[in-house]
């Protein structure tokens, strides 16, 4: 398993040495894209580092306004790909995107 090697590398690249690992399921097997966050605890035997134990940590996703607009537009397009009418809200969303 390469998880410990990856963790060791990113530990040297972060300021506090404790990276958070995000696992994103891109299989599109469901209507959502599952994202799970993990943190690591070192495991040692007789003061010798052996591995890392990864445990799930709480995750809260937040989006900027432009990202939310894009996600809503993609969701609507996937629900009705043949619809050509654009609602007033969609027009406002598109206008907001152009200003960003």
C-alpha angles and dihedrals in degrees: 000000000000097000093099092049091050090047092050091052095050091043088067092047099053126077096234096033093236110104123189114228118216119202113199119191104216097173091103089218091144138029091267137055106235115218122187127185124213135190126195136233118194117240117210135179116204090347092305115123109240108168145315126270110215119207129184116253130195115276129197120187120210127181135203116240093256091052092050091051091051093047092051091049092050092047092051092047092052092050096051111012094170096052111112101178117101119209123221090253091054090049090052090048091052091047090051090051092053090054093052 
